[in-house]
Amino acid sequence: MFGLLGRTLGHTYSPMIHQALGNTSYDIFEMEPDQLQDFFNRSDLQGLNITIPYKINALQACHRISDIAEAIGCVNTMVRQADGSWYGTNTDYDGFLATLDWSGIEVIHKHCLILGDGASSNTVHVALKRLGAASITHISRHHFPTYEHIAQFYERAQVIINCTPVGMYPHCPDQSIRLAPFTHLEGVIDLVYNPHRTAILIEAESLNIPHVNGLVFLLAQAIAASALFLHRTYDESILSDLYKQFRRNQENIILVGMPGSGKSTIGESLAKLTGRTLVDIDHLITEEVGSISDYILTHGEPAFRAIESRIITDVGKQTGLIISTGGGAIIIPENYVPLRQNGRIYEIYRPLEELDTTGRVLSSGGLERLQQLYAERSLLYARFRQVQVLNTSTPESVAQHILEDFHSNLK
């Protein structure tokens, strides 16, 4: 038996990954500290991955450890030996090297800033030192320099690596630092993989700074661990294949656009084509408050937008969905990060004279009102979308066009 040991493991991808790697006996083990000694002594365990907060405990339970585990000071992979003893190593090191290679972010002779001082940050520190980083500084909540001193690195830091859980599901889109003040930033790495794009990575994207999340790290360390567990080797293509598989399954397809542009019907076609669940934000609001037009007339548009933003924040944390938003979702800038964190955003554009305004209080008033509304919103749609899709044919053909783009642009 194999598995992942941790204290809280409700949303881990590890069983799915190891099953894809050919391990059909991989489980999760949530343990309290006082259960660890008996757990490590279980004779049916052949291999373990270790996550927060037990990587030091794992090292102490091992009879022999690798040089890299000794250098890092903790163990994330344990393998049972023929004599019943535990061998420990740290495949997170492999994961970080693969992340650098994947992203193309260079660290040699660079000034590197690590957010955090836990076990993962130790792994990153050792890797950066061995790769020849010019300097390595940890920003900590507890020890100098703390986040209050971050400004002194604005003109120095070239690569930032987040090794904290800040921004991780379900506390997304939290963000510990802002990137805009850093004047020489060349790369941002976030070891968080859920959501796919943390707030700090979305800011890096907006600033055109090379960036990468923790999915490659997670997959590469798992591949290295599985090779030890199953005594086998994997083709180099396995990392790319697994990445594409997970991205294809996890990324949301998100539709924005003017009221009446066809988002709902195209969303229904996408759901049929993919077998995914369609989440219509306006439908969720209607379930909560009744008629949207009546609610806006009674309570005002700001009250409606607050409800809409709350629902978008909740839905945006989920993965593998088709999400159809209301026509005005883009007028609240804060809605962008919750939508983008797990999704690719498509603006559905339909010629204004063809828009259906039936029962839509905010877009009623004829073509002149629609022209005014789109003039107000067109730049906002452009800021939100990754792709604009023209809707002048059938919902099925538009949906197929979206899927073709989606599958060819997964990142």
Secondary structure, DSSP 8 states (H G I E B T S, - for coil): -EEEEES--TT--HHHHHHHTT-SSEEEEE--GGGHHHHHT-TT--EEEE-TT-HHHHHHH-SEE-HHHHHHT--SEEEE-TTS-EEEE-THHHHHHHHHHHHT---TT-EEEEE--SHHHHHHHHHHHHHT-SEEEEEBSSSSSBGGGGGGGTTT-SEEEE-S-TT-TTSTT--S--STT-TT--EEEE---SSSS-HHHHHHHHTT--EE-SHHHHHHHHHHHHHHHHT----TTHHHHHHHHHHHHH-EEEEEESTTSSHHHHHHHHHHHH--EEEEHHHHHHHHHS-HHHHHHHH-HHHHHHHHHHHHHHHHT--SEEEE--TTGGGSGGGHHHHHTTEEEEEEE--GGG---TT-TTT-SHHHHHHHHHHHHHHHHHHH-SEEEE--S-HHHHHHHHHHHHHH---
